Amino acid sequence: MEDNETIKSIKERRAIRDYDTERDVSDELIYKIIEAGTYAPSAENQQPWKVIVVRDKKIQKFIGQMAVDRTILLFGRATPREEIERRLSYIKSKASRERTIDILLSGERFEYIKGKPESFGAPVLLVIAIDQTHVGNSQATLRGTGGVYGWSSSRHAVIAGSMMLQNMTLAASSLGLGSCVSSVQLDHFDDVGAVAEKLEIPFPHWVPILCLTIGYPKYERTLGPPRQPAHEIAFMNKWGKPFKPEGI
């Protein structure tokens, strides 16, 4: 079965970390990308999300430096090199693999978030925040409790915010723009609070969970890393029973 345009767009999307700093992205295009994001599903259509459009270079640098610092801590100190090499074993070229490891250990991998022209930084940074008290109208008595009796209040909002961001990455790609999702600067509780304070997000009611850089790609998109075949990750009815249609 041939792929249709939607599936082709999904398969051709790439994480872009080098941007053409001589080309800005208009507010109209950013608006169109966010609009596409709002069409993501959410429990009871509560739409528990907000988006902060960051063009201020000082704020971009502040958030980007967090990503750099956390990457150095995670990969440069906490993660054994053998584990990093295992994760990147799909890169067949030894030179390319070593280069990728080097930019992880040094934190250089996330310099693009700062928006600096000298490192081909992104002209625009989007920060996605979700309503942590979101539980849905059907459990009105639980609103604001953070989840009781086994209910997980923020889980639905995190899922919705993630689907919103995926919509935005695909919309950006369809418009000829590049994007890259990052969360390393929001993985540590202290950093979440610091970003919320910098952006004046009413934390902890609203919580920043993901960032998305937007810009025109500096280089042509590559093929990207290999993906697992669907029949290697899918089971029929029960775990372990292969799902593989005839002819595949």
C-alpha positions as a Python dict, from the first residue, in 0.01 Angstrom:
ca = {
    (1, 'M'): (0, 0, 0),
    (2, 'E'): (142, 337, -105),
    (3, 'D'): (183, 610, 156),
    (4, 'N'): (-54, 904, 125),
    (5, 'E'): (58, 1265, 172),
    (6, 'T'): (-9, 1268, 546),
    (7, 'I'): (196, 955, 611),
    (8, 'K'): (474, 1084, 386),
    (9, 'S'): (481, 1407, 587),
    (10, 'I'): (509, 1211, 912),
    (11, 'K'): (793, 997, 779),
    (12, 'E'): (983, 1291, 629),
    (13, 'R'): (975, 1510, 941),
    (14, 'R'): (1319, 1555, 1097),
    (15, 'A'): (1459, 1714, 1411),
    (16, 'I'): (1636, 2029, 1291),
    (17, 'R'): (1914, 2177, 1505),
    (18, 'D'): (2084, 2404, 1249),
    (19, 'Y'): (1880, 2701, 1126),
    (20, 'D'): (1924, 2961, 853),
    (21, 'T'): (1978, 3268, 1071),
    (22, 'E'): (1933, 3502, 774),
    (23, 'R'): (1567, 3404, 742),
    (24, 'D'): (1318, 3501, 1010),
    (25, 'V'): (986, 3326, 1064),
    (26, 'S'): (685, 3553, 1042),
    (27, 'D'): (432, 3578, 1323),
    (28, 'E'): (169, 3468, 1072),
    (29, 'L'): (348, 3135, 1020),
    (30, 'I'): (395, 3088, 1394),
    (31, 'Y'): (24, 3155, 1442),
    (32, 'K'): (-60, 2896, 1176),
    (33, 'I'): (160, 2637, 1352),
    (34, 'I'): (0, 2704, 1691),
    (35, 'E'): (-344, 2693, 1533),
    (36, 'A'): (-266, 2347, 1398),
    (37, 'G'): (-164, 2249, 1749),
    (38, 'T'): (-504, 2343, 1887),
    (39, 'Y'): (-664, 2073, 1675),
    (40, 'A'): (-497, 1801, 1882),
    (41, 'P'): (-735, 1585, 2088),
    (42, 'S'): (-778, 1640, 2460),
    (43, 'A'): (-997, 1476, 2724),
    (44, 'E'): (-1347, 1622, 2700),
    (45, 'N'): (-1203, 1890, 2470),
    (46, 'Q'): (-1067, 2074, 2773),
    (47, 'Q'): (-763, 2194, 2575),
    (48, 'P'): (-542, 2229, 2885),
    (49, 'W'): (-254, 2404, 2709),
    (50, 'K'): (-91, 2742, 2659),
    (51, 'V'): (198, 2839, 2430),
    (52, 'I'): (455, 3111, 2500),
    (53, 'V'): (621, 3243, 2183),
    (54, 'V'): (977, 3342, 2276),
    (55, 'R'): (1167, 3577, 2044),
    (56, 'D'): (1361, 3754, 2319),
    (57, 'K'): (1723, 3641, 2276),
    (58, 'K'): (1802, 3683, 2645),
    (59, 'I'): (1521, 3446, 2739),
    (60, 'Q'): (1621, 3202, 2467),
    (61, 'K'): (1976, 3205, 2598),
    (62, 'F'): (1852, 3151, 2956),
    (63, 'I'): (1647, 2844, 2858),
    (64, 'G'): (1911, 2714, 2616),
    (65, 'Q'): (2185, 2736, 2877),
    (66, 'M'): (1975, 2518, 3108),
    (67, 'A'): (1958, 2256, 2834),
    (68, 'V'): (2335, 2274, 2783),
    (69, 'D'): (2409, 2248, 3155),
    (70, 'R'): (2173, 1954, 3210),
    (71, 'T'): (2313, 1773, 2906),
    (72, 'I'): (2667, 1807, 3040),
    (73, 'L'): (2548, 1671, 3374),
    (74, 'L'): (2351, 1381, 3226),
    (75, 'F'): (2584, 1270, 2948),
    (76, 'G'): (2916, 1417, 3050),
    (77, 'R'): (2907, 1293, 3408),
    (78, 'A'): (2616, 1062, 3492),
    (79, 'T'): (2597, 835, 3185),
    (80, 'P'): (2880, 588, 3114),
    (81, 'R'): (3037, 639, 2772),
    (82, 'E'): (2966, 274, 2684),
    (83, 'E'): (2594, 342, 2728),
    (84, 'I'): (2610, 649, 2507),
    (85, 'E'): (2791, 448, 2240),
    (86, 'R'): (2526, 176, 2264),
    (87, 'R'): (2245, 426, 2214),
    (88, 'L'): (2418, 577, 1911),
    (89, 'S'): (2527, 247, 1758),
    (90, 'Y'): (2285, 305, 1469),
    (91, 'I'): (2530, 565, 1337),
    (92, 'K'): (2752, 347, 1120),
    (93, 'S'): (3021, 604, 1049),
    (94, 'K'): (3266, 601, 1340),
    (95, 'A'): (3364, 963, 1274),
    (96, 'S'): (3001, 1077, 1277),
    (97, 'R'): (2930, 874, 1590),
    (98, 'E'): (3228, 1021, 1774),
    (99, 'R'): (3125, 1372, 1667),
    (100, 'T'): (2773, 1313, 1801),
    (101, 'I'): (2911, 1185, 2130),
    (102, 'D'): (3139, 1488, 2160),
    (103, 'I'): (2854, 1737, 2117),
    (104, 'L'): (2652, 1548, 2377),
    (105, 'L'): (2931, 1545, 2634),
    (106, 'S'): (3002, 1914, 2581),
    (107, 'G'): (2637, 2022, 2573),
    (108, 'E'): (2689, 2165, 2225),
    (109, 'R'): (2393, 1960, 2101),
    (110, 'F'): (2155, 2214, 2257),
    (111, 'E'): (2330, 2538, 2165),
    (112, 'Y'): (2069, 2592, 1892),
    (113, 'I'): (1804, 2670, 2156),
    (114, 'K'): (1989, 2990, 2249),
    (115, 'G'): (1907, 3141, 1910),
    (116, 'K'): (2261, 3268, 1849),
    (117, 'P'): (2347, 3331, 1480),
    (118, 'E'): (2702, 3199, 1524),
    (119, 'S'): (2567, 2855, 1619),
    (120, 'F'): (2280, 2857, 1367),
    (121, 'G'): (2031, 2906, 1650),
    (122, 'A'): (1654, 2901, 1608),
    (123, 'P'): (1485, 3240, 1559),
    (124, 'V'): (1179, 3131, 1757),
    (125, 'L'): (1129, 2917, 2066),
    (126, 'L'): (785, 2791, 2170),
    (127, 'V'): (727, 2679, 2528),
    (128, 'I'): (426, 2457, 2593),
    (129, 'A'): (263, 2472, 2936),
    (130, 'I'): (-19, 2254, 3066),
    (131, 'D'): (-287, 2294, 3331),
    (132, 'Q'): (-169, 2067, 3612),
    (133, 'T'): (-513, 2068, 3777),
    (134, 'H'): (-683, 1935, 3464),
    (135, 'V'): (-907, 1637, 3536),
    (136, 'G'): (-1212, 1683, 3317),
    (137, 'N'): (-1568, 1799, 3382),
    (138, 'S'): (-1691, 1453, 3477),
    (139, 'Q'): (-1477, 1464, 3792),
    (140, 'A'): (-1551, 1820, 3898),
    (141, 'T'): (-1504, 1739, 4267),
    (142, 'L'): (-1144, 1641, 4198),
    (143, 'R'): (-1048, 1965, 4022),
    (144, 'G'): (-743, 2117, 4180),
    (145, 'T'): (-673, 1824, 4409),
    (146, 'G'): (-381, 1686, 4211),
    (147, 'G'): (-556, 1351, 4192),
    (148, 'V'): (-723, 1147, 4466),
    (149, 'Y'): (-865, 795, 4494),
    (150, 'G'): (-629, 677, 4222),
    (151, 'W'): (-715, 946, 3965),
    (152, 'S'): (-418, 1106, 3790),
    (153, 'S'): (-516, 1466, 3725),
    (154, 'S'): (-219, 1600, 3529),
    (155, 'R'): (-165, 1289, 3318),
    (156, 'H'): (-435, 1381, 3066),
    (157, 'A'): (-296, 1732, 3030),
    (158, 'V'): (57, 1605, 2966),
    (159, 'I'): (-77, 1368, 2699),
    (160, 'A'): (-282, 1646, 2537),
    (161, 'G'): (10, 1889, 2543),
    (162, 'S'): (236, 1630, 2383),
    (163, 'M'): (-13, 1563, 2104),
    (164, 'M'): (-49, 1937, 2052),
    (165, 'L'): (326, 1967, 2009),
    (166, 'Q'): (333, 1681, 1758),
    (167, 'N'): (71, 1861, 1552),
    (168, 'M'): (292, 2170, 1554),
    (169, 'T'): (603, 1983, 1441),
    (170, 'L'): (414, 1837, 1145),
    (171, 'A'): (259, 2173, 1061),
    (172, 'A'): (602, 2336, 1064),
    (173, 'S'): (742, 2068, 834),
    (174, 'S'): (451, 2110, 591),
    (175, 'L'): (528, 2484, 573),
    (176, 'G'): (893, 2422, 483),
    (177, 'L'): (1012, 2501, 835),
    (178, 'G'): (1230, 2296, 1066),
    (179, 'S'): (1160, 2225, 1430),
    (180, 'C'): (1307, 2032, 1720),
    (181, 'V'): (1144, 1918, 2043),
    (182, 'S'): (1345, 1947, 2364),
    (183, 'S'): (1266, 1873, 2727),
    (184, 'V'): (1606, 1834, 2893),
    (185, 'Q'): (1581, 2188, 3031),
    (186, 'L'): (1248, 2093, 3188),
    (187, 'D'): (1333, 1748, 3322),
    (188, 'H'): (1456, 1878, 3658),
    (189, 'F'): (1205, 2029, 3901),
    (190, 'D'): (1430, 2326, 3980),
    (191, 'D'): (1459, 2411, 3612),
    (192, 'V'): (1083, 2389, 3562),
    (193, 'G'): (1031, 2646, 3835),
    (194, 'A'): (1304, 2872, 3697),
    (195, 'V'): (1161, 2867, 3343),
    (196, 'A'): (810, 2927, 3479),
    (197, 'E'): (936, 3227, 3676),
    (198, 'K'): (1127, 3369, 3380),
    (199, 'L'): (819, 3344, 3157),
    (200, 'E'): (580, 3452, 3437),
    (201, 'I'): (386, 3127, 3408),
    (202, 'P'): (151, 3087, 3710),
    (203, 'F'): (335, 2784, 3847),
    (204, 'P'): (247, 2528, 3985),
    (205, 'H'): (-106, 2557, 3846),
    (206, 'W'): (46, 2584, 3498),
    (207, 'V'): (363, 2387, 3424),
    (208, 'P'): (601, 2417, 3125),
    (209, 'I'): (663, 2066, 2988),
    (210, 'L'): (818, 2095, 2641),
    (211, 'C'): (1000, 2335, 2412),
    (212, 'L'): (992, 2357, 2034),
    (213, 'T'): (1239, 2553, 1822),
    (214, 'I'): (1117, 2685, 1487),
    (215, 'G'): (1312, 2815, 1188),
    (216, 'Y'): (1415, 2753, 830),
    (217, 'P'): (1661, 2460, 805),
    (218, 'K'): (2021, 2556, 730),
    (219, 'Y'): (2079, 2228, 547),
    (220, 'E'): (1875, 1978, 352),
    (221, 'R'): (1697, 1721, 565),
    (222, 'T'): (1874, 1388, 599),
    (223, 'L'): (1720, 1041, 599),
    (224, 'G'): (1735, 1030, 977),
    (225, 'P'): (1797, 737, 1211),
    (226, 'P'): (1643, 397, 1136),
    (227, 'R'): (1298, 319, 1271),
    (228, 'Q'): (1175, -8, 1413),
    (229, 'P'): (947, -197, 1172),
    (230, 'A'): (588, -195, 1293),
    (231, 'H'): (578, -575, 1310),
    (232, 'E'): (866, -571, 1560),
    (233, 'I'): (679, -357, 1812),
    (234, 'A'): (317, -467, 1761),
    (235, 'F'): (142, -769, 1912),
    (236, 'M'): (-192, -930, 1832),
    (237, 'N'): (-432, -940, 2128),
    (238, 'K'): (-165, -1032, 2383),
    (239, 'W'): (197, -945, 2454),
    (240, 'G'): (438, -1161, 2259),
    (241, 'K'): (200, -1276, 1985),
    (242, 'P'): (333, -1122, 1661),
    (243, 'F'): (122, -887, 1453),
    (244, 'K'): (234, -905, 1092),
    (245, 'P'): (-20, -886, 807),
    (246, 'E'): (36, -1105, 503),
    (247, 'G'): (246, -948, 234),
    (248, 'I'): (456, -740, 476),
}
